[in-house]
Amino acid sequence: MAAFDPWDPAFLADPYPAYAELRAKGRVQYFEPTNQWLVPHHADVSALLRDRRLGRTYQHRFTHEEFGRTAPPAEHEPFHTLNDHGMLDLEPPDHTRIRRLVSKAFTPRTVERLVPYVTGLAGELVDRLVEAGGGDLLRDVAEPLPVAVIAEMLGIPESDRAPLRPWSADICGMYELNPSEDTAARAVRASVEFTEYLRELIAERRGRPGDDLISGLIAAYDEGDRLTEQEMISTCVLLLNAGHEATVNATVNGWYALFRNPEQLAALRADHLLVPRAVEELMRYDTPLQLFERWVLDEIEIDGTTVPRGAEIALLFGSANHDPAAFDHPERLDLTRADNPHISFSAGIHYCIGAPLARIELTASMRALLEKTPTLTLAKPPQRKPNFVIRGLEGLSVEVG
């Protein structure tokens, strides 16, 4: 299992050969450095995402001691308070209650109404890139588009948006495997600052409600739906982080994959009708979220191996999306791929609530780039972020031509 090394730069550059080795060795393997059970096959990952014997948390059923786990350090408390009250890390009934409220903002009709705004903003960002003759695709297009969209939905004033992405990046650092104390300290600081900001914004919206999601959550609270202020804050942070982190990385991972597969890029430029399938295939081909964790609430068995209660399972999305049992020639980038059951948006009750919006954003930016920069080229090889769980680039330098 030496090939699976989530701290090795060579592995981070291309983890997919190591995943093939993992799949060949079996359906579940214990990984001592992180004290996790790795699950690399598509069928198992898909099934376990729906298995209620697993959970994103265990604290709705057990104390830390009962579960055989140590409570987080006291100095990390602001991060865990923020993180643990968001629906991504909750189980029913709390998850059900909060998701029901938030889902009203993500109905197909509501999301569809955002298409003109998203399309217009994507066009403006790409126009600026063209005027400059190129730039950093991550900084100039991939980041500002989804950040602006989710901030607009939440009702965060444009003048307040600068710290949103840095706060998100610092908080998401805690989702990496075995985060350092420095990473934890940054996440705690960002959690405190983001919480304080949202607490003030919520107080302001109570007095002056608007046509935004924060005002909607306040109204639901006032009408008797049980949503604490902390749940409101954690939900807003989750929507911002999840609402742009994956989209940003899917954009730059996707375009870097296209530059490395020029025949596929040429086919896409020749036929823009391929865009919807291209979005799905690029999310499969270089998955922005490589791993999703679950706690074993009740003992399970995988291929004859018993995984005990209290264990943690690492569901390897990147490996599942390259499993030849689920995809023909998964190592190939194929923008015409019709059968594409990728799990980049997860599955089960924690399926990404913002998936329709993410698809609209990815489609809008891709169409704008194809239409306005038909000769877009890679200016220099990018540098990978030194992360495993959230897979992305430090930047993507491009020239318009």
C-alpha positions as CSV (number, residue, x, y, z in Angstrom):
1,M,0.0,0.0,0.0
2,A,3.1,2.3,-0.2
3,A,1.8,3.9,-3.3
4,F,-1.1,5.5,-1.4
5,D,0.7,8.4,0.3
6,P,-1.5,11.5,0.6
7,W,1.5,13.6,1.7
8,D,3.8,12.7,-1.2
9,P,4.0,15.4,-3.9
10,A,4.2,12.6,-6.6
11,F,1.0,11.1,-5.3
12,L,-0.7,14.5,-5.1
13,A,0.3,15.2,-8.7
14,D,-1.5,12.0,-9.9
15,P,-3.2,9.8,-7.4
16,Y,-5.1,7.7,-9.9
17,P,-2.4,4.9,-10.4
18,A,-2.2,4.5,-6.7
19,Y,-6.0,4.1,-6.6
20,A,-5.8,1.3,-9.2
21,E,-3.4,-0.5,-6.9
22,L,-5.8,-0.1,-3.9
23,R,-8.7,-1.4,-5.9
24,A,-6.7,-4.4,-7.0
25,K,-5.8,-5.2,-3.4
26,G,-9.4,-5.4,-2.2
27,R,-12.6,-3.6,-1.2
28,V,-11.5,-2.3,2.1
29,Q,-8.0,-1.7,3.6
30,Y,-6.9,-0.3,6.9
31,F,-4.6,2.8,6.7
32,E,-2.6,3.2,9.9
33,P,-1.3,6.8,9.4
34,T,-4.8,8.2,9.6
35,N,-6.5,5.3,11.5
36,Q,-9.0,4.9,8.7
37,W,-10.5,2.2,6.6
38,L,-10.0,3.0,2.9
39,V,-12.9,2.1,0.5
40,P,-11.8,2.5,-3.2
41,H,-14.5,0.8,-5.3
42,H,-17.4,2.7,-6.9
43,A,-20.1,0.2,-5.9
44,D,-19.0,0.2,-2.2
45,V,-18.6,4.0,-2.0
46,S,-22.0,4.5,-3.6
47,A,-23.7,2.0,-1.3
48,L,-22.0,3.2,1.9
49,L,-23.0,6.8,1.2
50,R,-26.6,5.6,1.6
51,D,-25.9,3.2,4.5
52,R,-27.5,4.5,7.7
53,R,-25.1,2.4,9.8
54,L,-22.6,5.1,9.0
55,G,-22.9,8.8,9.9
56,R,-21.1,12.1,9.5
57,T,-21.3,12.5,13.2
58,Y,-21.7,10.1,16.1
59,Q,-22.6,12.6,18.8
60,H,-26.4,12.2,18.2
61,R,-26.0,8.7,19.6
62,F,-22.8,8.5,21.6
63,T,-20.5,10.5,23.8
64,H,-16.8,10.7,22.7
65,E,-16.0,8.2,25.5
66,E,-18.8,5.8,24.5
67,F,-17.6,5.8,20.9
68,G,-14.0,5.3,21.9
69,R,-12.8,8.7,20.7
70,T,-11.1,11.6,22.3
71,A,-12.8,14.9,22.4
72,P,-11.2,17.6,20.2
73,P,-8.7,20.0,22.0
74,A,-10.5,22.8,23.8
75,E,-8.6,25.4,21.8
76,H,-10.2,24.0,18.6
77,E,-13.7,24.6,20.0
78,P,-14.7,27.6,17.8
79,F,-14.1,25.5,14.6
80,H,-16.0,22.5,15.9
81,T,-18.9,24.6,17.1
82,L,-19.2,26.2,13.7
83,N,-18.6,23.0,11.7
84,D,-20.7,20.6,13.9
85,H,-23.9,22.7,13.6
86,G,-24.0,22.7,9.8
87,M,-26.2,20.1,8.0
88,L,-23.2,18.4,6.3
89,D,-22.0,17.2,9.7
90,L,-25.4,16.4,11.2
91,E,-27.6,13.4,11.1
92,P,-31.4,13.1,11.3
93,P,-33.6,14.6,12.8
94,D,-31.4,17.8,12.9
95,H,-30.1,17.3,9.4
96,T,-33.6,16.7,8.0
97,R,-35.0,19.9,9.7
98,I,-32.2,22.2,8.5
99,R,-32.0,20.7,5.0
100,R,-35.8,21.2,4.6
101,L,-35.5,24.9,5.3
102,V,-32.4,25.5,3.2
103,S,-33.7,23.4,0.2
104,K,-36.4,26.1,-0.4
105,A,-33.6,28.3,-1.7
106,F,-32.3,25.5,-4.1
107,T,-35.5,24.4,-5.8
108,P,-35.1,23.9,-9.6
109,R,-37.3,27.0,-10.2
110,T,-35.2,29.2,-7.8
111,V,-31.9,28.0,-9.2
112,E,-33.2,28.5,-12.8
113,R,-33.9,32.1,-12.0
114,L,-30.2,32.6,-11.3
115,V,-29.2,31.6,-14.8
116,P,-29.2,35.1,-16.4
117,Y,-27.2,36.5,-13.4
118,V,-24.7,33.7,-13.5
119,T,-24.3,33.8,-17.3
120,G,-23.9,37.6,-17.3
121,L,-21.3,37.5,-14.6
122,A,-19.4,34.7,-16.3
123,G,-19.3,36.7,-19.5
124,E,-18.1,39.9,-17.7
125,L,-15.3,38.0,-16.0
126,V,-14.1,36.4,-19.3
127,D,-14.4,39.8,-21.1
128,R,-11.9,41.2,-18.6
129,L,-9.6,38.2,-19.1
130,V,-9.7,38.8,-22.9
131,E,-9.0,42.6,-22.4
132,A,-5.9,41.7,-20.3
133,G,-4.7,39.2,-22.9
134,G,-4.8,36.4,-20.3
135,G,-4.2,36.0,-16.6
136,D,-4.8,33.5,-13.9
137,L,-8.0,31.5,-14.7
138,L,-8.4,30.7,-11.0
139,R,-8.1,34.2,-9.7
140,D,-9.9,35.9,-12.6
141,V,-12.8,33.6,-13.4
142,A,-13.0,30.4,-11.3
143,E,-13.0,32.1,-7.9
144,P,-15.0,35.3,-8.3
145,L,-18.0,33.6,-10.1
146,P,-19.2,31.1,-7.5
147,V,-18.2,33.4,-4.6
148,A,-20.3,36.2,-6.0
149,V,-23.2,33.9,-6.7
150,I,-23.5,32.4,-3.2
151,A,-22.7,35.7,-1.5
152,E,-25.6,37.2,-3.6
153,M,-27.9,34.4,-2.5
154,L,-27.0,34.9,1.1
155,G,-27.3,38.7,0.9
156,I,-23.7,39.5,1.8
157,P,-22.9,43.1,0.6
158,E,-20.3,43.3,-2.2
159,S,-18.1,45.5,0.0
160,D,-17.9,42.7,2.6
161,R,-16.9,39.8,0.3
162,A,-13.1,40.1,0.2
163,P,-12.5,37.9,3.3
164,L,-15.0,35.2,2.3
165,R,-12.6,33.1,0.2
166,P,-9.6,33.3,2.7
167,W,-11.9,32.4,5.6
168,S,-13.2,29.4,3.5
169,A,-9.8,28.3,2.6
170,D,-8.6,28.4,6.2
171,I,-11.7,26.5,7.5
172,C,-11.4,23.9,4.8
173,G,-7.8,23.2,5.8
174,M,-9.2,21.2,8.7
175,Y,-10.8,18.7,6.3
176,E,-7.4,17.5,5.2
177,L,-5.9,14.3,6.7
178,N,-4.1,14.9,10.0
179,P,-4.1,18.7,9.9
180,S,-1.2,20.5,11.6
181,E,-1.6,22.7,14.6
182,D,-0.8,25.7,12.4
183,T,-3.7,24.7,10.1
184,A,-6.0,24.2,13.1
185,A,-5.0,27.7,14.5
186,R,-5.9,29.3,11.1
187,A,-9.2,27.4,11.0
188,V,-10.1,28.5,14.5
189,R,-9.3,32.2,13.8
190,A,-11.3,32.1,10.6
191,S,-14.2,30.4,12.4
192,V,-14.2,33.1,15.0
193,E,-14.0,36.0,12.5
194,F,-16.6,34.5,10.2
195,T,-19.0,33.8,13.1
196,E,-18.7,37.3,14.4
197,Y,-19.4,38.8,11.0
198,L,-22.5,36.7,10.4
199,R,-23.8,37.3,13.9
200,E,-23.7,41.0,13.1
201,L,-25.2,40.6,9.7
202,I,-28.1,38.4,11.1
203,A,-28.8,41.1,13.7
204,E,-28.9,43.7,11.0
205,R,-31.3,41.6,8.8
206,R,-33.6,41.1,11.7
207,G,-34.2,44.8,11.6
208,R,-34.1,45.2,7.9
209,P,-35.0,42.0,6.1
210,G,-34.2,41.6,2.4
211,D,-34.9,39.2,-0.4
212,D,-32.0,36.9,0.5
213,L,-31.4,33.5,2.1
214,I,-30.3,34.9,5.5
215,S,-33.6,36.9,5.7
216,G,-35.5,33.8,4.7
217,L,-33.9,31.7,7.5
218,I,-34.7,34.5,10.0
219,A,-38.3,34.5,8.8
220,A,-38.5,30.7,9.1
221,Y,-37.2,31.0,12.7
222,D,-39.7,33.7,13.5
223,E,-42.5,31.6,12.1
224,G,-41.7,28.7,14.5
225,D,-39.3,26.5,12.5
226,R,-36.6,25.4,15.0
227,L,-33.4,26.9,13.8
228,T,-31.0,28.3,16.3
229,E,-28.8,31.2,15.6
230,Q,-25.7,29.0,15.6
231,E,-27.4,26.6,13.1
232,M,-28.1,29.7,11.0
233,I,-24.5,30.8,11.1
234,S,-23.1,27.3,10.5
235,T,-25.5,26.9,7.5
236,C,-24.4,30.1,5.9
237,V,-20.7,29.2,6.3
238,L,-21.4,25.7,4.9
239,L,-23.2,27.1,1.9
240,L,-20.4,29.5,1.2
241,N,-17.6,26.9,1.6
242,A,-19.4,24.1,-0.2
243,G,-21.0,26.5,-2.7
244,H,-17.7,27.6,-4.2
245,E,-14.9,25.4,-3.0
246,A,-15.8,22.5,-5.3
247,T,-16.8,24.7,-8.2
248,V,-13.5,26.7,-8.1
249,N,-11.5,23.5,-8.1
250,A,-13.7,21.7,-10.7
251,T,-13.1,24.7,-13.0
252,V,-9.3,24.8,-12.9
253,N,-8.9,21.0,-12.7
254,G,-11.2,20.7,-15.7
255,W,-9.4,23.3,-17.9
256,Y,-6.0,21.9,-16.9
257,A,-7.3,18.4,-18.0
258,L,-8.5,19.9,-21.3
259,F,-5.1,21.5,-22.0
260,R,-3.5,18.1,-21.4
261,N,-5.9,16.5,-23.8
262,P,-5.9,18.8,-26.8
263,E,-7.9,16.5,-29.0
264,Q,-10.8,16.6,-26.5
265,L,-10.5,20.4,-26.2
266,A,-10.6,20.7,-30.0
267,A,-13.7,18.6,-30.1
268,L,-15.3,20.8,-27.5
269,R,-14.4,23.9,-29.4
270,A,-15.9,22.4,-32.5
271,D,-19.2,21.5,-30.8
272,H,-20.4,23.5,-27.8
273,L,-23.3,21.2,-27.4
274,L,-20.8,18.9,-25.7
275,V,-20.6,21.3,-22.7
276,P,-23.2,19.6,-20.4
277,R,-21.4,16.2,-20.8
278,A,-18.0,17.8,-20.6
279,V,-18.9,19.3,-17.2
280,E,-19.9,15.9,-15.9
281,E,-16.8,14.2,-17.4
282,L,-14.4,16.7,-16.1
283,M,-15.8,16.4,-12.6
284,R,-15.3,12.6,-12.8
285,Y,-11.9,12.7,-14.5
286,D,-10.1,14.9,-11.8
287,T,-12.5,14.9,-8.9
288,P,-12.4,18.1,-6.8
289,L,-13.3,16.3,-3.5
290,Q,-11.2,13.1,-3.3
291,L,-12.3,11.7,0.0
292,F,-15.4,11.8,2.2
293,E,-15.4,10.4,5.7
294,R,-18.0,8.5,7.7
295,W,-18.1,7.1,11.2
296,V,-19.2,3.5,11.7
297,L,-22.2,3.8,14.1
298,D,-23.0,0.1,13.9
299,E,-20.6,-2.7,12.9
300,I,-20.5,-3.4,9.2
301,E,-18.9,-6.1,7.1
302,I,-17.2,-5.4,3.7
303,D,-16.1,-8.4,1.7
304,G,-15.6,-10.5,4.8
305,T,-13.8,-7.8,6.7
306,T,-15.5,-6.6,9.9
307,V,-15.2,-2.8,10.4
308,P,-16.1,-2.2,14.1
309,R,-18.3,0.5,15.6
310,G,-16.2,3.6,16.4
311,A,-14.0,3.2,13.2
312,E,-13.7,5.9,10.6
313,I,-14.2,5.0,6.9
314,A,-12.6,7.0,4.1
315,L,-14.7,6.8,1.0
316,L,-12.3,7.5,-1.9
317,F,-14.4,9.5,-4.4
318,G,-11.4,9.9,-6.8
319,S,-10.8,6.2,-6.9
320,A,-14.5,5.4,-7.3
321,N,-14.7,7.8,-10.2
322,H,-11.9,5.9,-11.9
323,D,-13.2,2.4,-11.2
324,P,-13.3,0.3,-14.5
325,A,-16.2,-1.7,-13.0
326,A,-18.3,1.5,-13.3
327,F,-16.7,3.4,-16.3
328,D,-15.4,2.2,-19.6
329,H,-11.7,3.2,-20.0
330,P,-11.9,5.5,-16.9
331,E,-8.3,6.7,-17.5
332,R,-9.5,8.4,-20.7
333,L,-11.0,11.8,-20.8
334,D,-14.0,11.3,-23.0
335,L,-16.3,14.4,-23.3
336,T,-18.9,12.3,-25.2
337,R,-19.2,9.8,-22.3
338,A,-22.9,9.1,-22.0
339,D,-23.0,6.6,-19.1
340,N,-21.4,8.7,-16.3
341,P,-22.5,7.7,-12.7
342,H,-19.8,9.8,-11.0
343,I,-20.2,10.5,-7.4
344,S,-18.5,13.9,-7.2
345,F,-21.6,15.4,-5.6
346,S,-21.9,12.5,-3.1
347,A,-25.1,10.5,-2.6
348,G,-27.8,9.7,-0.1
349,I,-29.1,12.2,2.4
350,H,-25.9,14.3,2.2
351,Y,-26.1,14.6,-1.6
352,C,-24.9,18.1,-2.5
353,I,-27.9,20.5,-2.2
354,G,-26.1,23.0,-4.5
355,A,-25.4,20.5,-7.3
356,P,-27.8,22.2,-9.7
357,L,-26.3,25.6,-9.0
358,A,-22.7,24.2,-9.4
359,R,-23.7,22.8,-12.8
360,I,-25.1,26.1,-13.9
361,E,-21.9,27.9,-12.8
362,L,-19.6,25.4,-14.5
363,T,-21.6,25.5,-17.7
364,A,-21.7,29.3,-17.8
365,S,-18.0,29.8,-17.3
366,M,-17.1,27.0,-19.8
367,R,-19.4,28.5,-22.5
368,A,-18.1,32.0,-21.9
369,L,-14.5,30.8,-22.2
370,L,-15.2,28.7,-25.3
371,E,-17.1,31.6,-27.1
372,K,-14.9,34.5,-26.1
373,T,-11.5,32.8,-26.0
374,P,-11.4,30.2,-28.8
375,T,-7.6,30.1,-28.7
376,L,-7.1,30.0,-25.0
377,T,-3.8,28.3,-24.1
378,L,-1.9,27.3,-21.0
379,A,0.9,29.8,-20.4
380,K,2.9,27.7,-18.0
381,P,2.5,24.4,-16.0
382,P,0.5,25.0,-12.8
383,Q,1.5,24.1,-9.3
384,R,-0.8,21.7,-7.4
385,K,-2.0,22.7,-4.0
386,P,-0.3,20.6,-1.3
387,N,-3.7,19.1,-0.4
388,F,-5.2,15.7,-0.9
389,V,-8.9,15.8,0.2
390,I,-9.7,19.0,-1.6
391,R,-7.9,18.7,-4.9
392,G,-7.0,21.9,-6.7
393,L,-4.3,24.2,-8.2
394,E,-2.5,27.2,-6.8
395,G,-3.4,29.0,-10.1
396,L,-3.8,28.4,-13.8
397,S,-1.9,30.9,-16.0
398,V,-3.5,31.2,-19.4
399,E,-3.0,33.3,-22.6
400,V,-5.9,34.4,-24.8
401,G,-3.9,34.4,-28.0
